[in-house]
Amino acid sequence: MPSLETDVKQLIIDSLQLEDLTPADIDTDAPLFVDGLGLDSIDALELGMAIRKKYDVQLAGDPDESRKDFASVRTLMALIERQAK
């Protein structure tokens, strides 16, 4: 069974159709937007929908809070773990 970290990385790859990447290529602490993976706002919407569907989490309505939750794979994992309790 894959770890949450690997699972989130694979979800990013699958939902954004980043076929040229593997989970090992994504740095857990690197920014997902601008630097790092270089995702944009459309990617954020698609990723948000995929995370809601797979993990049944509520995403913040506040844009500043959403930016914090989507900053990196690690912050996405924290969001999922917080709401799993």
Residue pairs with C-beta under 8 A, 6 or more apart in sequence:
2 10
4 77
4 80
4 81
5 23
5 28
5 73
5 77
6 23
8 73
8 76
8 77
8 80
9 23
9 26
9 28
9 73
10 23
11 47
11 50
11 51
11 54
12 18
12 26
12 32
12 37
12 47
12 73
13 19
13 21
13 22
13 23
13 26
14 50
15 46
15 47
15 49
15 50
16 39
16 43
16 46
16 47
18 37
26 37
26 73
27 36
27 72
27 73
28 72
28 73
28 74
29 72
29 73
29 74
30 36
30 37
30 72
30 73
31 37
31 71
31 72
32 39
32 47
32 70
32 71
32 72
32 73
32 76
33 39
33 40
33 43
33 44
33 70
33 71
36 72
39 47
44 66
44 70
47 70
48 59
48 66
48 70
51 57
51 59
51 76
51 79
51 80
52 58
52 59
55 80
55 83
55 84
56 83
57 79
57 80
57 83
58 83
59 66
59 69
60 66
60 69
68 75
69 75
69 76
69 78
69 79
70 76
